[in-house]
Amino acid sequence: MNLGVLAFLALLPLATVGLFLVVLRWPAKHAMPLAYIVAVAIALIFWGTDFATVAAASVNGIVVALNILFIVFGAILLLYTLRESGAIATIQRGFADISPDRRVQAIIIAWLFGCLIEGASGFGTPAAIAAPLLVALGFPAMAAVVCAMIIQSTPVSFGAVGTPILVGVNDGLSGQSVTDRMLESAGLEHMQYVEQIGMQVAGIHAILGLMVPLIMVGMLTRFFGKNRSFAEGLKVWPFALFAAVAFVVPYFAVAALLGPAFPSLLGGLIGLAIVVPAARAGFLMPKETFQFEDRKYWQPEWISRFQDDTQPDRAEGAQLTQMQAWAPYVIVAVLLVITRTVDPIVEALQSVTLSWSNIFGTEISASSQPLYLPGFMLLVTSVITYFLHQMWNHGSYGEAWKTAGKTIVAAGVALIFAVPMVQVFINSAPGGLEDVSDIRAAVEGGVAMGAAAQIASMPEMLAQAVAALTGSLWPIFSPLIGGLGAFLAGSNTVSNLMFSYFQISTAEQIGLGSAGASLIVALQAVGGAGGNMVTVHNVVAASATVGLIGREGDIIRKTLLPMTYYVLGAGLIGMALVAGGANIWYGVFLLWVAFCIGFMIMNKGRKPEYATTSS
């Protein structure tokens, strides 16, 4: 069986997701079970994966899905705790004092606050926190999720205190022959090489990240504004660029000075400290205020089943100060930082581990550390808020728990199939060959269908097919493989674990030295971060936190646009850096950025029929 046929078969589970979820717009709770069945069938029939491995991968996927649902539960519980206490009403008034402009609010909450939370926690937590907060401020639920997913890009490679680099890249390259040759050539120790890769990752992200806030507000006005125009978003470009610089400059500086652990965390914190006072002082504020239309003109698919104007926040919220209202979010951020950086606390929380090793006699294991998950920090913060806001005097704390429980049930079906599908896909050939050249030789030599498992897993075969087609242009496509891994696994860390060694092996094959090879791995990490914008179960989880169930495909259709900018832009930067010196690829990258801006300026959607009559 040749490489093309194997790649086609490996592509079918992804094609199923794309066709039914994105093109035909099936709800994830219907599309993902079908995709799971396709992945299992191909693994068993064509890949030769044994049934025990498929079953073990499915069990591990269910455990991962339950971990995600715990985070979703915590996020919803905190949101509705704050709603019942009146904190959300106070926060709304506070943002009106800073700026009533929805574009400015999205930049501060989704971009800066989201980057801070990503740096502290990662694993989809920023979207689970930022999206509900935006909804509470009056954003359509779909707009909130789209904004929260778009920022799942620049900060992601250094999320969870650098886990995608310090664990994903580090472990993905450890103990491999190609890595040893590159280290010897560069004269570096392993961790020095990882830190070099981290610096390259930060540099590429810093360039691409300059456009992210602007793209986000452009998407906001294009798809959710009255005039359906990117141009309304672009009008806030001075403030958007200011907010981007306020994050990426300290982000890059921290990467250079402190390494991969803190760029996103400290970049988000410093960015907030700069931008919020500046916005309050009116610095670079837009002359015209952008607001959404009246709720009665919103499209039905924008609105979640929890978004109800008839359920106002408690009047007692007027008694809370801004400091009291924001205190729970500060507590969450502090708890996440402490529980990820203070070693005795980390060890204590991780000591409570529920695990199942060698499931069904395979090498696959499943585990959960419930006290270490961000969901536990969110739950603890909710309980603290009950006392901090003296909720025994007013509000209904029980209602917050009830709403969170309903959300879990609604989101559970999609995630219980989405994550196992991914795990089956990744573990389709856990005993794969050790080197890209071994895969190529085996494929070119011809193998039977049942022997395909001896070659590589499905994602490895897809990556090898792309590498075989691209040759010396591989740096352009390297981020695409990272994005593919993140789309599948919902994690930049897992993508890096899957593909870092593949990337460095491919770099050696096309004749790159140690510096060029580290750049290729950096492009993998950047692409993996960009792929988080469209990963299915992160979209499902973020949608669930705002009660927007069944519209996951519509969200992915929208976030595909910024993801394309990010992944292709990273590839063009990578090609320019590999070529070295002043070369045409820098010009091609600038043309790509100009095209993206021009596309936004020229692209105007059709206004809904009511737009000309509404006031």
N, C-alpha and C positions, 0 to 999 in steps of 0.2 A: 504494500500500500504506500503510495507516494505522499510526500509532505503536504501537497495541496489537498488531497482527500482527507488526511488526518486533521488538517487545519479547518476544513469545512465542517467536519463532524464536531470538532471542538467548539466551533462557532454557534452551533444550533441552539444550545441553551440560552446564550446571550441574544441570539436573534429572536427567540421566543419571547424573552423579556421585552426587547425593543418593539416587536410587532404588536403584541397584545397590550402592553402597558403604555407605551409611548404613542404608537401610530393609531391603534384602534381604541385607545383610552379606556381599556378595561380597568376597573379598580384593582389595586394590588392584591386584595384578598382573593380575587379570582385569577389574576395573571400569574402570581407567584406559585400557587400549587401546580399549575400546568407546567411552568418552567422547571419546577422540582422534578416532576415526572419525566420530562424530557432529559434532564441531566442524569437521573438515575438510569434510564433506559440506555443512554449512550455509554455510560460508565460500565454497565453490566454486559451489554451486548457487543459493543464495538471496542471498548477500551480494555476489556478483559479484567476489570476491577472485581475482586471477589465480593460476595454479598456481605460478608462480615465488615469489610472496610466501608462499604456504602452505609450500612446500618450504624457503624460507629461514628462516621462523619455526620450522619443525620442527628444522632444523639448529641454530639458536640455542638452542632448548629442550634439545637433546641436550647441548650444551656446558655449559649451566647445570646440567643434571642431573649431569654428570660432576664439576663443581665441588662440588656438594652431596655426592656420593659420596666425594669426597676428604676432606671434613670428617668424614663418618661413619667412614671408614677410620681417620683420626687419632684420633677419640674412642675407638673400640673398641681400637685399638692401645695407647693410653695406659692404658685400664682394665685390660686383660689384662697389660700390663707390670707394673702395680701389684699385680695379683693374684699374678702369678708371683714378684714380689720379696718378698711378704709385707706390703706397705704397707697393703693393704685390711684385713687382720686387725688391724693396729695401729690404723687409723682406727676400726674397729668398736669396739675396746676404749675408744678415746678418747671416742666418742659415748656409750658406756655410762656413762662417768664424768660427762659433762655431763648426759645424761638418756637413759634407755632408752626413753622414750616416743616412739613413731613419729610422733606429731603434731608434737612439738617438733623432731625430726630433719628432717621435711619442711619445716618453716618455715625452719630455719636453712639447709639445703642448697638446696632448690628456690627459696624466696623470696629470701633474702638473698644467698647465693652465686650463685644464678642471675641476680639483678639485676645483680650486679657483672660477671659474664661478659657479660651482654647489653650493658651499658654499654661494655665494652671491644671487643666483637667483633660482636654481633648476628648476623643471618642464620642463625638456628636453632642457633647454637653452644651457648647455655645448656642447651637440652634435650639436645643431644648429649653434654654433659659431666655434667649433674646427674642425668639418668635412669640412666645406668650406675652412677654412684656410689650412688644409692639402692638399686639392685638389689644391688650388692655388700654393702650394709649389711643386706640381708635383706628388702627390699620385694618384693612380687610385681611382675613386669615391667610389667604393665599399670598397676598403681597408680603406679609410678615415672614412666611416660610421661604419665599423666593429670596428676600433680602438676607435672611439668616443663612441660607445655603450658599449664596454667592461669596460670602466672606469666608467660607470653608475652603480656603485656598492659601493665601499668603502666610497666615500664621500656623498652618497645619503641620508643616515639617518640623516645627519646634513645639508642637502641642504636648500636653501632659509632661511638662518639664523635659522636653527634648526626646521623648520616647521613640518617635519615628527614626531618628538618627542614632541615638545611643543604644537602642535595642534593634530596630529594624535593619539599618545599614550595618551596624557593628556585628550583630549575630549573623546577618546574611552573608558577610564576607569572611567570617572567622574560619580558620582551619582549612582553607581552600588553596590548592596549588597555584592557581593564577594569582590570587591575592599575595601569596608569599613572593612570587616573582616580581610583582609590582612594588612591594615593600622593599625588596632588595635593590631594585633599580632606583628607587627614590631615596634610599638610605633613611627610611622612617620606621618608627615603631608602629604597631597596628593602630593604637589609639590616636597617634599623631596623624595618621592617614585618614582616619574617620573624622577628626577635627578639620582637616583640610577639605574634606568633602563637605562638611557642615558650613564652612566659610563660602564655598562655591554655591551651595544651596541658598544661603542667605543673600548673596550678591544677585543671583538670578531672580529670586523672589522680590528683592527690593526694587528691581527695575520693573517687573511685571505688576507689582502691587501698587505702583503709582496710579494705575488706571482703575483699580478695583472699586474704590468708592464712587468714582464717576460712572462707571458701568452700572453699578448697583442702582444709583438714583435714576439713571437713564432707563433702566428696566422698570423701575417703579412708576415713572411717569408714562412710559410707552404702553404698558399693559394695564395700569390701574388708574391712570389719570383721565380726566374728562376728555381731553383732546387726543389721547392715545399717541403721544409724541415723545420721542427721545429728546427732542430739543429742549423741552421743559426741564429735563434733568440736567442737560449740559449747561444750562444757564447758571447753575450753581458751581461751575467748575473751579472758581478761585477757592471756595471753601473746601470742596472735595479734594483738590490737590493739596491744600494746606493740611487737611486731616491725614492724607496719605503720607506726606512728608513727615508729619509729627509722629507717625508710627514707624515708618521704614528706616529713618535715620537712626534712632536709638536701637531699633531692632538689629540693624547691621552692625552698629558699634558694639552692642552687647555680644553678638556672635563672635566678633573679632577679639574682644577683651576677656569674655567669660566662657566662651565655648557654646555648645549646642543646647544647654539646659534652659536658659532663661531669655532668649531673644523675644519670643512672643509675649511672655508674661510681663517682662519689664517694658517692652515696647508698647504694649497696650496700656500699662499703668502710666508711663510717661506721656503717651499720646493723650490720654484722658486729662492728665494734669495740665497739659498745654491747651488743648482745644476747648474744653468746657468753659474755663474762664474767658478765653478769647471770644467764644460765641456769646457768652453772657454780656460781654462788653460791646457786642455788635460788630466784631472784626470780620470782614469779608462776608457779612450776611447778605443774602440775595435781596434785591430791592422789592421783588414781588414774592408774595407768600404762596406756596403751593399747598393746596388742601385737596382732599378727596371730595368727590361729590357727596351729596346727601345720601344716606344709607339706602333710601328707597330706589336709587338709580344703580346700585351695585349689581353686578352680574351674580346670579344665584350661586355659581360655582366658586365665587370668591369667599363665600360666607360659611363659617363652620356651624355645626349644630350647637356649639356652646356660645356662639356670638349672638347675644340677645340684648337689644337696647332696653327691653322692659325690666332688666335685672340690674339696676344701678348699684354702685358701690355704697357702702354704709355711710350715712351722714356723719357718723362719728369720726370719719377720716379727716374732717376739718380740724380735729383736735391734735392731729399728728403733725409734727414738724417735718421738714424735708429730711433732716438727719435721721429722724425716727423711721420715716417711710423707706429710706434707702438702706437703713442698717441691715436688713436681712440679706440684701445682695452683697453688701460689704462682708458680712459674716460668711456667706457662701464662698466668696473669693478667698478670704483668709483661711477658712477651713481647708479648701482645696490646696492652697499653697503649703500649709503646715503639714497636711497629711501626705504630701508628695515630696517634701524636702527635709523634714526632721526625721532622721533615721530611726530613733527609738519608737516614734509614733507609727511610722511606716511599718516597721517590723511587727508592732503590736496588732495593728489592723490586719495585716496580711497573714498573721498567725491563725486567724479564723478562716480556714480554707476548706471548702467542700469540693472533693475531687473524686474522679473515677478514672483510674489509670488503666491503660491497655484495654480499652473497651472491646468486648467480644474477642479478646485475644489479639487485637491489632496493636500498632504503635500509637494509635490515636488516644488522647486523653482529654477529658473535660474537667473544668474546674471553675469555681466561683469564689470570689472573696467579697462577700456581701458588705462587710464593714468598710472595705476599701473603695467600693464603687462610688462614683459621684452621687448616685441616687441616695445613698445613706447620708451624705453630707446635706443634701437638699431636704431629706426627711428631718434630720436633726435641726436644721435651720427653721423649718416649719414649726416644730415644737417650741423652739426658743422664741419665735415670733408670737406664739400664743401668749406667752408670759410677757414678752417685751411690749406688746401692744395691748395688753390687758384685755384679751378677747373674752374673758369670762363675763365681762360687763355688757358685751354687745356682740352682734354677729353670730354666725352659725359655723363653728369650726367643723362640726360633723358634715356640713354640706360640702366643704372642701374635700374631705376624704371620700364622700360619695361620688363627686364629680371625677376625681382622680381614678377611682375604681372603674367607673364607666368607660373612661378613656382607654384603660388597659385592655378591657374586653374588646373594644372596637379595633384596636391596633393589633391585638394578639394574633389573629388569623394570618394576616399578611406576613408578619415577622416570623411566625413559627414555620412557615414554608420558605420564606426568602433566605434566611440565614442557613438552614440545612442545604438548600440548593447550592449556595456558595461553597459550603464545606465539602459537599460531594464533588463539585467541580475541581476544587483545589486538591483534594486527596484522591483523585481518580487514579493516580499512579504513584503512590508514596515511595516506591522503591525505584524511582527513575534513575537514569544514568547520571554520572557525576559531572559531565562537561558538555558544553554546547557542541563541540566537535564530535563527541561520542554520539549525540543525538543525530547530528547530520549524517554521520557515517552509517548508523543503523537504518535510518530512513532511506538513504540512497541505495543501501544494500537490499532493501525490500524486507518487509515483515508481514506476518499474517495478522489478521484482525485481532485474534486472541492474544497475540504477543505485543500488542501496542502498549500495554501497561509497562513493558520493559523499557520503553523509550522515554517517556516523560508524561507528566500530567497534562490535562487539557490546556491550562493557561500557558504552560511551557511550550507546548506545540504551537499555539497561536503566536507566541513571541518569536519562536524560531522561524515560522513562516514569514513574518514581517521582516526579520533580519535577513533572510535569504533573498527577499525581493529588493531590499534597499541598498545593501552593500555599503559603499563609502558615505552614503547619505544617512547612515544610521543615526547620527546625532539629532536629525530632525524628528525621527520617529521614536527615539528613546523615551521621551516623556509620554508618548501615547501608550507605551507598555506599562509605565507607572500608573497612568490614568486607568488603564484596563484593570490592573490589579486592585486599585482602590474602588473602582466601580463594582467589582465582584465582591471584595471582602468588606467594603465599607470602612477601610482602615488604611491609612498611609503606612503605618507600621507593618501590617501584614503584607502589603504590596512590596515594601522594601525587603522583607524577609523572603518573599517568593522570588523576586527578580534581581536583587542586587548582584548576586553571583553570575546570573545569566548576563547582566549588563557588562560586567567587567570582563567576562569571557569573550563577549562579542567585540568589545573594545580592543582586546588583544588580537583577535582574528583580523580586524581591519587595519592593524598596524599602528595602533596608538600606544604611546608610552605611558608611564605611570601617571603623569599629570593629565593626559588626555583621558585615561581610563577613569580617574577619579571624577573628572568632569561628566563622563557618561553616567556614572552612578549618581552624581548630583542631579542630573537631568531626570533620572528615574525618580528620585525623591520629590523633585518639583512637580513632575507629571502626576505622581501619586497624590500630592496635595491638591492639584487642580481637579483630579478625578473625584474628589470628595464632594464636589458640587452636584454630581449626578448619581452618586451611589444610592442604590434602591432603598436599603433598609435605613439609611440615615434620613432619607426623604420621608419614608414611612414614619419613623420615630418623630421627626420634627413636625410632621402633619398631625400626628396623634396628640402632641402637646397642645395644639390649638383646636383639637376636635375636628380637623379637616380630613375626614376619612373618605377614600375612594377617588381622590383627585391627584394621586401621586404622579400619574403619567403626564398630566398637564403641567405640573411643576417641573418635571425633568425636561419636557420640551422647551421650557423657558430657560432653565439653567444650562442647557446644552450650548447656548450662545456664548455666555461668558467662559464656559469651560473650553470651548474651541479657541477663543482668544488666548487663554492662558496656556494651553498645552502646545498649540502651534507657535505661539510667541516664544515659549521656552525652547522649543526645537530650533528656531531660527537663531536665537541667542547662542545656543550650544554650538550650532554650525559655525557661527562667526568666531567663537572662542577657540574651537578646534582648528580652524583654518589659520588662526594667528595673525598678528599684525593688522594693518588696515586692509579690509577686504570687502567685497561686494555684499556679504551676508549682513553686515550691519545696516547697509542701505535697504536690503530686503526686509529686515525687521522693522525699520522705521516706516517703510511703505505699508507693512502689515498693520502697524498701529494707526497710520493715517487712514487706511482703508476702514478699519473698525470705527474710527471717529466719523469718517464720511458716511459710512453705512448708517450710523445712528442719526446723523443730521438729516440725511435724505429719506430715511425710512419713516413713514407716517402710516399708522394703522387707520383703518376705516372707523370713523366715529359711530357709536351706536345711534340708532334712529332718534332716540329721545334727547340726544345731546343738544340739538338745536332748539329744543323747546324748554329745556330745563333752565332753572335760574339758580 
